[in-house]
Amino acid sequence: MTTDATGGAAPAEMEYSGEVVTKALVRYLDLPLGAGRFALITLDNGHDYRKPNTFGPGGLRSLDNAITDAAAAGVVGIGITGKPFIFAVGADLSGVPLVRTREDAKAIAHGGHEVFRRLGEESADGSRGFVAPDGSVIPTFAFVNGAALGGGLEVALHCTYRTISIGVTALGQPECLLGLVPGWGGAYLLPNLIGADAAVKVIIENALNQNKMLRGPQAFKLGIADALFEPADFLEQSLRWAAEVLTGAVSVSRAEPDRGDAWTAAVARGRAFVEAKVHGAAPGPYRALELIDAARESGRDLAFAAEDEVLADLLVGPELRSSLYAFDLVQKRARRPVGAPPSELGRPVAKVGIVGAGLMASQLALLFVRRLEVPVVLTDIDQARIDSGLGYVHSEIDRLAGSGRISAGKAAKLHGLLSASLSKEAFSDADFVVEAVFEEMKVKQQVFAEVEAVVSPTCVLATNTSALSVTEMAAKLGHPERVVGFHFFNPVAVLPLLEVVRAERTDEATLATALAVGTSLKKSCVIVKDAPAFVVNRLLTRFLGEVTAAADAGTPIEVADRALEPLGLPMSPFVLLQLVGPAVAFHVAESMHEAFPDRFAVSENLRRLVAAGKPGVYIWPGGKPVLDPEVAALFETGSTALSGDEVRERAVSALAEEIRLMLDEGVVAEPQDIDLCMILGAGWPFHLGGITPYLDRSGISERVTGSRFLPPGVASLAG
């Protein structure tokens, strides 16, 4: 029998009409081995795997009533599992905009605890499970069959026992990425299950490292699950295992976490990691560390009450609103680029050509052959360059196979799809050719002229230029309408942004083809107008230019470089300069100065740095940046030293001005595209929401430009 347990009163959290309710469906069955009658609760919101199970007020009420019904049915155990591929992915955050007060937020935190903890209360004899009024304990089981994130993992942690499928690809606690903490038991239960060191990795490090997920076998190895089964018969095996546990045929033992120096060291390591990542700018991970630290000695009631208080603070904080805004951009807007032509206008791409065999071109070759699985041919001006480029791609394919990320058969196929030639005649049957040669207009124009002479009239010609005019690059061609900007970010395999540049004469078919290719490469595409340096490089150049100007004027380099730490950026300006390379940054600065001389200066100190062949302003003894004394001697500076606050004020004000100008010029459709580009292409943190929510929230937008970038209430609690 299956029942929909949705009656009864909700816990204290808020109701809202937009919730897609995850129902807790109860069925009863007889376990093998004569273990007895068992209640199996299946979480299911009625949609397929593309709409994951979440816990809103209605979902919590349904689970609460399902637990009550199951416990009253005289069962020997209660199990929870999910619909195909999905266990549960946490709280339904679509209702967050309705949370206006700390009291509302605390009710949500408390309501989740009250429902989940029913699955794992402690009885007088120390056993855990559902504790009946008479003191008897019904063991509870979580059968984690699919994605289990946030509150989804927490509901499993409350259970007495857990099994997990080998096929699970997404398990974790992503709350710190969003400016929250695991607030429905996770900050207490996880470290007390697997130890503080592993808990810091899952809760803090994985969340802040681009929301890294655990797979089923990894979760089992960490001790999050007690048993690991194949996906084909996962539920059958899990039920049999539950029967074995209940009959005593299998005993479950878990190592007791080290609550001494190891716990202290884990929290200290986590704090150092967070400081390096966000520099105090986002409170969520710091509060999570406080909870993990306290979990060493706290009892369950005290720990859950502390989680309630922390979650109440963070649910009404600005970081969560900005993070949810950023999450929505990455998950939705990035998949449907604004201004995209109808996809049916795109042409099939059965062969790709790449002009160049240097590091960037080789990275592109690897990406194209791996994602598209079509023939990819490189060309360059001499055999040595070709051999080097091909060698890099082949070695990377072998490395992927050696690490188990692709099979040996897949590796052999990819090797076979790669080729190279000294002649561009190799592109004669290509459908898409991308150039990645030296960043100089005449060179790129010559390359495209040579390519156009041999390819078909419908072949798309793409340029990976980071700053040059795509329109000018195409101007002398017979078919300028088939030229498009295709600007990747380095490292190509890591950064997901692809700026797809529409030149003045780029036609709809070319743009549609480029977008389809970008999507097949698993990149997030943003359509941008052909304007100097497009979006990310334009903003970073303006930003870096202000910091460099402060150093040139006499501000100590270390002061200027640390000035932006309160924003919690992934790296400081001069570390970014070292990553990009002074020569590249100088070239872009020159291009921008030529286009906008009143706003973009060319630093003479940067010119000296390039001329001296220095990789940056720092040396790295012991892995930490120290100002290179040779650079200090090289620089010529003025006598006007600014404070860190003054440097930061100038830098962010310059960003506000530049963003307003870019929007007025139509470089992108809306401020949301600016934010998406900065998040995906420059790694700006979720807790800022990109850049425009920060500028709005701090009042800089209105002071510099006269108006906000986003409407009141977007990425903010109030107007």
C-alpha positions in Angstrom: 0.0 0.0 0.0 1.2 3.5 -0.8 0.0 6.6 1.0 0.6 10.3 0.5 1.2 11.6 4.0 0.5 15.3 3.5 -2.0 16.0 6.2 -1.5 17.6 9.6 0.1 20.9 10.6 3.3 22.2 9.3 6.1 23.0 11.6 6.7 26.6 12.4 8.2 27.6 9.1 6.5 29.8 6.5 4.1 28.7 3.9 4.3 29.9 0.3 2.3 29.1 -2.8 5.2 28.5 -5.2 6.6 25.4 -3.5 6.9 22.3 -5.6 6.1 19.9 -2.7 8.3 16.9 -2.3 5.9 14.3 -1.0 6.9 11.5 1.4 5.2 8.4 0.1 5.0 5.5 2.5 4.8 1.8 1.6 5.0 -1.2 3.8 6.9 -4.4 3.0 8.2 -7.6 4.6 12.0 -7.6 4.8 13.9 -10.7 3.8 15.4 -13.1 6.4 12.1 -12.8 8.3 13.3 -9.5 9.8 9.8 -8.1 9.9 7.5 -5.4 8.6 9.4 -2.3 7.3 8.2 1.2 6.3 9.9 2.6 3.2 9.4 6.4 2.6 10.1 7.5 -0.9 10.7 11.2 -1.5 9.2 12.3 -4.8 8.1 15.7 -6.0 6.3 14.3 -9.1 8.9 15.5 -11.6 11.8 13.8 -13.3 15.4 14.1 -12.2 15.7 17.5 -13.7 13.5 18.9 -10.9 15.2 17.6 -7.8 13.5 16.8 -4.5 13.7 19.7 -2.1 12.4 20.5 1.4 10.0 23.4 1.7 7.2 23.8 4.3 5.0 21.4 2.5 7.8 18.9 2.0 8.8 19.0 5.7 5.1 18.5 6.7 4.8 15.5 4.4 7.9 13.9 5.8 6.8 14.7 9.4 3.5 12.9 8.9 5.1 10.0 7.0 7.4 9.4 10.0 4.4 9.5 12.3 2.4 7.1 10.2 5.2 4.7 9.7 6.1 4.6 13.4 2.5 3.9 14.3 2.3 0.9 11.9 4.2 -1.5 14.1 7.3 -1.7 11.9 10.8 -2.9 12.8 12.5 -0.2 10.8 11.9 3.0 8.8 13.8 3.7 5.6 14.0 6.7 3.3 15.0 6.8 -0.3 14.5 9.1 -3.3 13.1 9.0 -6.8 15.3 7.8 -9.6 18.8 9.6 -9.6 17.7 11.9 -6.8 17.7 11.5 -3.0 17.2 15.1 -2.0 19.1 18.3 -2.6 18.2 20.3 0.4 16.0 23.2 1.4 13.7 24.8 -1.2 15.5 28.1 -1.5 12.9 29.6 -3.9 11.0 30.8 -0.8 14.0 32.8 0.6 12.8 36.1 -0.9 9.7 35.8 1.4 11.9 35.6 4.5 12.0 39.2 5.8 12.8 38.9 9.5 15.2 37.0 11.7 12.2 35.4 13.4 11.0 34.0 10.1 14.5 32.7 9.5 14.8 31.0 12.9 11.4 29.3 12.4 12.7 27.7 9.2 15.9 26.5 10.9 13.9 25.2 13.9 11.3 23.5 11.7 13.8 21.5 9.8 15.5 20.4 12.9 12.2 19.3 14.5 11.3 17.1 11.6 14.7 15.6 10.8 15.7 14.8 14.3 12.8 12.5 14.8 14.8 10.0 12.7 17.7 10.0 15.0 16.8 10.7 18.6 18.8 9.1 21.4 17.0 6.8 23.9 17.8 6.4 27.5 20.1 3.4 26.7 22.0 5.4 24.1 20.6 3.8 21.0 19.4 6.0 18.1 16.4 6.1 15.8 12.8 7.0 16.1 12.0 7.0 19.9 8.4 6.0 20.6 6.4 7.4 23.5 7.1 4.2 25.5 10.8 4.6 25.0 11.2 1.9 22.4 13.5 2.7 19.5 12.8 2.0 15.8 16.0 2.0 13.8 16.0 4.3 10.7 17.8 3.9 7.4 18.7 6.2 4.6 19.1 4.5 1.2 21.0 7.2 -0.7 20.2 6.3 -4.3 21.1 9.6 -6.0 22.1 13.2 -5.5 22.2 14.2 -1.8 23.1 17.8 -1.1 22.6 20.1 1.8 19.5 19.2 3.7 19.2 16.0 1.6 22.5 14.8 3.1 21.4 16.1 6.5 18.2 14.0 6.6 20.4 11.0 5.8 22.8 11.9 8.6 20.0 11.9 11.1 19.2 8.3 10.3 20.7 5.4 12.3 22.3 3.8 9.3 23.1 4.7 5.7 23.7 2.9 2.4 24.8 4.6 -0.8 24.9 3.7 -4.5 28.1 3.5 -6.4 26.3 5.5 -9.0 25.9 8.6 -6.9 27.8 11.5 -8.5 26.8 14.4 -6.3 26.9 14.3 -2.5 28.0 17.3 -0.4 27.2 20.2 1.8 27.3 23.3 -0.5 25.8 25.7 2.0 29.0 27.8 2.5 29.2 28.5 -1.2 25.8 30.3 -0.8 26.7 32.1 2.4 24.9 29.6 4.7 25.9 26.7 7.0 24.6 23.2 7.2 21.9 24.3 9.5 19.6 21.2 9.9 22.0 19.1 11.8 25.0 18.8 9.4 27.4 21.0 11.2 27.1 18.8 14.3 26.3 15.3 12.9 29.0 15.2 10.1 32.1 15.9 12.2 30.8 13.6 14.9 30.4 10.9 12.3 33.6 11.2 10.2 35.8 13.5 12.3 36.5 17.2 12.1 39.2 16.9 9.4 37.0 15.2 6.9 34.0 17.4 7.9 36.1 20.5 7.2 36.9 19.1 3.8 33.3 18.4 2.9 31.6 21.4 4.5 34.3 24.1 3.9 36.9 23.2 1.3 34.7 21.4 -1.2 32.0 24.0 -1.0 34.5 26.9 -1.6 36.4 25.0 -4.3 33.8 25.5 -7.0 31.3 23.4 -5.1 33.2 20.1 -5.5 31.0 17.0 -5.1 31.7 13.6 -3.6 30.9 10.4 -5.5 29.3 7.4 -3.8 32.5 5.4 -3.2 34.3 8.5 -1.8 31.4 9.1 0.6 31.6 5.5 1.7 35.4 5.7 2.2 35.0 8.8 4.4 32.5 6.9 6.5 29.4 8.9 5.6 27.7 5.6 4.5 27.9 2.2 6.1 27.4 0.1 3.0 28.0 0.6 -0.8 26.0 -1.1 -3.4 25.7 -1.2 -7.2 23.0 1.0 -8.7 21.2 -1.8 -10.7 19.8 -3.5 -7.7 20.6 -0.8 -5.1 17.2 -0.7 -3.3 17.0 -4.5 -3.1 20.5 -4.8 -1.7 19.9 -2.0 0.7 16.7 -3.7 2.1 18.5 -7.0 2.4 21.3 -5.2 4.3 18.8 -3.5 6.6 17.3 -7.0 7.3 20.8 -8.3 8.1 21.4 -5.4 10.5 18.0 -5.8 12.2 18.5 -9.6 12.7 22.1 -9.2 13.9 23.6 -10.9 10.9 25.6 -7.8 10.2 27.0 -5.4 12.7 27.9 -1.8 12.0 31.0 -0.4 13.6 32.3 3.1 13.3 35.5 4.7 14.5 35.2 7.3 17.2 36.5 10.7 16.0 39.6 12.0 17.6 38.4 14.9 19.8 41.8 16.1 20.8 44.6 17.8 18.9 43.4 16.5 15.6 40.1 18.3 16.0 41.8 21.5 16.9 44.2 21.2 14.0 41.3 20.5 11.5 39.5 23.7 12.6 42.7 25.7 12.4 43.4 24.4 8.9 39.9 25.2 7.8 40.2 28.7 9.2 43.4 29.3 7.3 41.8 28.0 4.1 38.7 30.3 4.5 40.9 33.3 5.2 42.9 32.7 2.0 39.6 32.3 0.1 37.4 35.1 1.3 39.5 37.3 3.5 36.8 37.8 6.0 34.3 39.0 3.4 31.7 36.3 3.8 30.6 35.2 7.3 29.1 31.8 6.3 32.3 29.6 6.3 33.5 31.2 9.5 30.2 30.5 11.3 30.4 26.9 10.0 33.8 26.5 11.5 32.5 27.8 14.8 29.8 25.2 14.8 32.2 22.4 13.8 34.5 23.5 16.6 31.7 23.5 19.1 30.4 20.1 17.9 33.4 18.4 19.7 31.8 18.9 23.1 28.2 20.1 22.5 25.3 17.8 23.1 22.7 17.4 20.3 20.2 19.9 21.8 22.7 22.6 22.3 24.3 22.1 18.9 21.0 22.2 17.1 20.0 25.4 18.9 23.3 27.0 17.9 22.6 26.0 14.3 19.2 27.6 14.5 20.8 30.9 15.7 23.5 30.9 13.0 21.0 30.1 10.2 18.7 32.8 11.5 21.5 35.3 11.1 22.6 34.2 7.7 19.1 33.7 6.1 18.5 37.5 6.3 22.1 38.4 5.4 23.2 40.1 2.1 25.5 37.2 1.2 22.7 34.7 0.7 20.7 37.0 -1.5 23.7 37.7 -3.7 24.7 34.0 -3.7 21.2 32.9 -4.8 21.2 35.6 -7.5 24.6 34.3 -8.7 23.4 30.7 -8.5 20.4 31.6 -10.7 22.7 33.3 -13.2 25.0 30.3 -13.5 22.2 27.7 -13.5 19.7 29.4 -15.8 20.9 32.5 -17.6 24.1 30.8 -18.6 22.1 28.1 -20.4 20.0 30.5 -22.4 22.1 33.3 -23.6 20.2 36.6 -24.0 20.0 37.6 -27.7 20.6 34.1 -29.1 19.2 33.5 -32.6 17.0 30.4 -33.1 19.1 27.3 -32.6 17.8 25.7 -35.8 19.8 28.3 -37.8 23.0 26.7 -36.6 25.0 24.4 -38.9 26.4 21.0 -38.0 30.1 20.8 -37.2 31.8 17.6 -38.3 35.4 18.8 -38.4 37.3 21.5 -36.6 40.4 23.4 -37.6 42.7 25.2 -35.2 45.3 27.7 -36.4 48.3 27.6 -34.1 49.9 24.9 -32.0 51.0 26.9 -29.0 49.7 26.3 -25.4 46.4 28.0 -25.9 45.8 26.4 -29.3 46.7 23.0 -27.8 44.3 23.5 -24.9 41.6 24.3 -27.5 42.4 21.2 -29.5 42.1 19.0 -26.4 38.8 20.6 -25.5 37.3 20.3 -29.0 38.4 16.7 -29.6 37.2 15.6 -26.1 33.8 17.3 -26.1 32.8 17.2 -29.8 34.6 13.9 -30.7 35.1 15.0 -34.3 38.3 15.3 -36.3 40.5 18.2 -35.1 43.4 19.4 -37.2 46.1 21.9 -36.1 48.3 23.9 -38.3 51.4 26.0 -37.6 54.4 27.5 -39.4 56.9 24.8 -38.6 57.1 21.1 -37.7 58.6 21.7 -34.3 55.7 23.7 -33.2 53.2 21.2 -34.5 55.1 18.3 -32.8 55.0 20.2 -29.6 51.3 21.0 -29.8 50.3 17.5 -30.8 52.5 16.0 -28.1 50.8 18.1 -25.4 47.3 17.0 -26.5 48.3 13.3 -26.8 49.9 13.4 -23.3 46.9 15.0 -21.8 44.6 12.4 -23.3 46.9 9.7 -21.8 46.8 11.5 -18.4 43.0 11.4 -18.5 43.0 7.7 -19.3 45.6 7.0 -16.6 43.5 8.7 -14.0 40.4 6.8 -15.0 38.5 9.9 -16.2 38.2 8.4 -19.6 38.4 4.8 -20.8 41.2 3.3 -22.7 38.9 2.9 -25.7 37.8 6.5 -25.5 41.5 7.6 -25.3 42.3 5.6 -28.4 39.4 7.2 -30.3 40.5 10.7 -29.3 44.1 10.0 -30.4 42.8 8.9 -33.8 40.7 12.1 -34.3 43.8 14.4 -33.9 46.0 15.4 -36.8 48.2 18.3 -37.8 49.5 19.9 -41.0 51.9 22.6 -42.2 49.3 23.6 -44.8 46.0 25.3 -44.3 44.6 23.1 -47.1 43.9 20.7 -44.2 40.9 22.9 -43.4 39.3 22.5 -46.8 36.5 20.3 -45.3 36.3 21.9 -41.9 33.0 23.4 -40.7 34.6 25.5 -37.9 38.0 27.0 -37.7 39.3 28.9 -34.7 42.5 30.9 -34.7 44.8 31.2 -31.6 47.8 33.0 -32.9 49.8 36.0 -31.8 47.6 38.9 -30.6 48.3 41.3 -33.4 45.7 42.5 -35.9 47.8 42.2 -39.1 48.8 38.6 -38.2 45.2 37.6 -37.5 43.9 39.3 -40.7 46.5 37.4 -42.7 45.6 34.1 -41.1 41.9 34.5 -41.8 42.6 35.5 -45.4 44.6 32.3 -45.9 41.9 30.2 -44.2 39.1 31.8 -46.2 40.9 30.9 -49.4 40.6 27.1 -48.7 37.4 26.6 -46.7 33.8 26.3 -47.8 31.6 29.4 -47.9 29.7 28.2 -44.9 32.6 27.4 -42.6 32.6 29.5 -39.5 35.8 31.5 -38.7 36.3 32.1 -35.0 38.9 34.2 -33.2 40.1 33.7 -29.7 41.2 37.3 -29.5 41.0 38.7 -26.0 40.8 42.4 -26.9 41.1 43.1 -30.7 38.2 44.2 -32.9 36.5 41.2 -34.5 34.9 43.5 -37.0 38.2 44.9 -38.2 39.6 41.4 -38.3 36.9 40.3 -40.7 36.7 43.6 -42.8 38.9 42.5 -45.7 37.3 39.0 -46.1 34.9 38.0 -48.9 32.5 36.7 -46.2 32.9 38.8 -43.1 29.5 37.6 -42.0 30.9 34.2 -41.0 33.4 35.6 -38.5 32.7 35.5 -34.8 34.6 36.1 -31.6 35.2 33.0 -29.5 37.0 34.1 -26.4 38.0 31.4 -23.9 39.6 32.0 -20.6 42.8 30.4 -19.3 43.0 27.7 -18.1 40.6 26.6 -20.8 39.7 23.3 -19.1 38.7 25.0 -15.8 37.1 28.4 -16.5 33.6 27.9 -17.9 33.0 31.3 -19.6 33.0 31.7 -23.3 32.5 35.3 -24.6 30.8 34.9 -28.0 31.4 38.1 -29.8 29.0 39.4 -32.4 30.9 41.6 -34.9 29.1 44.2 -37.0 28.5 41.8 -39.9 28.2 38.4 -38.0 25.1 36.7 -39.3 22.5 34.7 -37.4 23.6 31.3 -38.7 27.2 32.0 -37.7 26.2 33.1 -34.2 23.8 30.1 -33.8 26.5 27.7 -34.8 29.1 29.3 -32.5 26.6 29.1 -29.6 25.8 25.4 -30.3 29.5 24.6 -30.4 30.1 26.5 -27.2 27.4 24.6 -25.5 28.7 21.3 -26.8 32.1 22.2 -25.3 30.2 22.5 -22.0 31.0 26.2 -21.7 28.6 28.9 -20.5 28.1 31.4 -23.4 27.5 35.1 -23.1 26.8 37.1 -26.3 28.8 40.3 -26.3 29.0 43.2 -28.7 32.3 43.7 -30.5 33.9 46.3 -28.2 37.4 46.7 -26.9 38.4 43.8 -24.6 34.7 42.7 -24.5 33.6 42.3 -20.8 35.9 40.5 -18.4 39.2 41.9 -19.7 37.8 45.4 -20.0 36.7 45.4 -16.4 39.8 43.7 -15.0 42.1 46.1 -17.0 40.2 49.1 -15.6 40.3 47.6 -12.1 44.0 46.6 -12.3 44.8 50.0 -13.8 43.5 51.8 -10.8 45.5 49.7 -8.4 48.6 50.0 -10.5 48.1 53.8 -10.7 48.0 54.0 -6.9 51.2 52.1 -6.7 52.8 54.3 -9.3 51.7 57.4 -7.4 53.5 56.2 -4.2 51.3 53.7 -2.4 53.3 50.7 -1.3 52.7 47.8 -3.5 51.7 45.6 -0.6 49.1 48.2 0.6 47.6 48.6 -2.9 47.5 44.9 -3.4 45.7 44.2 -0.1 43.2 47.0 -0.5 40.7 44.8 -2.2 40.7 42.0 0.4 37.4 43.1 2.0 35.7 42.0 -1.2 36.9 38.4 -0.8 38.1 38.1 -4.3 39.8 34.9 -5.4 43.2 36.6 -5.8 44.7 40.0 -5.3 45.3 42.4 -8.2 49.1 41.9 -8.4 48.8 38.1 -8.0 46.3 38.2 -10.9 48.9 40.2 -12.9 51.4 37.4 -12.3 48.9 34.8 -13.4 47.9 36.7 -16.6 51.5 37.7 -17.3 52.8 41.3 -17.4 53.3 41.2 -21.2 49.7 40.2 -21.8 48.3 42.7 -19.3 50.5 45.5 -20.8 49.3 44.6 -24.4 45.7 44.8 -23.3 46.3 48.0 -21.4 47.8 49.6 -24.5 44.8 48.5 -26.6 42.4 49.9 -24.1 44.4 53.2 -23.8 44.1 53.5 -27.5 40.4 53.1 -27.4 39.6 55.0 -24.2 42.7 57.2 -23.4 40.8 59.2 -20.7 40.0 56.1 -18.5 42.8 53.6 -19.3 46.4 54.6 -18.7 49.5 52.7 -19.6 51.7 52.2 -16.5 55.4 53.0 -17.1 56.2 50.7 -14.3 54.4 47.9 -16.0 56.3 48.7 -19.1 59.6 48.4 -17.1 58.4 45.1 -15.6 57.8 43.7 -19.1 61.1 45.0 -20.5 63.0 43.4 -17.6 61.3 40.1 -18.3 59.9 39.8 -14.8 57.0 37.4 -14.3 55.3 39.7 -11.8 56.1 41.8 -8.7 56.4 38.9 -6.3 58.8 36.1 -5.6 57.4 33.1 -3.8 59.8 31.8 -1.1 57.9 29.1 0.9 54.9 29.5 -1.3 54.0 33.0 0.0 54.2 36.2 -2.1 57.1 38.5 -1.2 57.9 41.7 -3.1 60.8 41.0 -5.4 63.6 43.5 -4.4 64.6 43.8 -8.0 61.1 45.0 -8.9 61.1 47.4 -6.0 64.4 48.8 -7.3 63.0 48.9 -10.9 59.8 50.9 -10.1 59.7 54.6 -10.1 57.0 56.0 -7.9 55.6 59.3 -6.7 55.2 60.6 -3.2 51.4 60.3 -2.9 50.6 57.3 -0.8 47.0 56.3 -0.5 45.4 54.2 2.2 43.9 50.8 1.4 40.4 52.2 1.8 41.2 55.0 -0.7 42.6 52.5 -3.2 39.6 50.3 -2.9 37.2 53.2 -3.2 38.9 54.3 -6.4 39.0 50.8 -7.9 35.3 50.0 -7.3 34.2 53.4 -8.3 36.0 52.9 -11.6 34.2 49.6 -12.1 30.9 51.2 -11.5 31.6 53.9 -14.1 32.9 51.4 -16.6 29.9 49.0 -16.2 27.5 51.9 -16.7 29.3 52.9 -19.9 29.4 49.3 -21.2 25.6 49.0 -20.6 25.0 52.3 -22.4 27.1 51.1 -25.3 25.1 47.8 -25.5 28.2 45.6 -24.9 25.8 43.2 -23.2 22.1 43.1 -22.8 21.8 43.6 -19.0 23.8 44.0 -15.8 23.1 40.3 -15.2 25.4 39.4 -18.1 28.2 41.5 -16.6 27.8 39.6 -13.3 27.7 36.2 -15.1 30.9 37.1 -17.0 32.8 38.1 -13.8 31.7 35.0 -11.9 32.5 32.5 -14.6 35.4 34.2 -16.3 37.2 35.9 -13.5 36.1 33.7 -10.6 34.5 36.5 -8.6 32.7 35.0 -5.6 29.1 34.0 -5.3 28.7 36.1 -2.1 29.3 39.2 -4.1 26.8 38.1 -6.8 29.4 39.1 -9.4 29.9 42.8 -9.1 26.7 44.9 -9.6 24.9 43.7 -6.4 28.0 44.7 -4.4 28.0 48.1 -6.1 24.3 48.6 -5.4 24.5 47.3 -1.8 27.4 49.6 -0.9 25.8 52.7 -2.5 28.6 53.1 -5.0 26.4 52.6 -8.1 24.1 55.5 -7.2 27.0 57.8 -6.1 29.1 57.2 -9.2 26.4 56.7 -11.9 23.2 58.2 -10.4 21.3 54.9 -10.2 21.3 51.3 -9.2 22.2 48.6 -11.7 19.6 46.1 -10.4 16.0 46.8 -9.1 15.5 46.9 -5.3 15.0 43.4 -3.9 17.1 41.7 -6.6 20.2 40.2 -4.9 19.3 42.1 -1.8 16.9 41.9 1.2 15.3 45.2 0.6 15.4 48.2 -1.7 
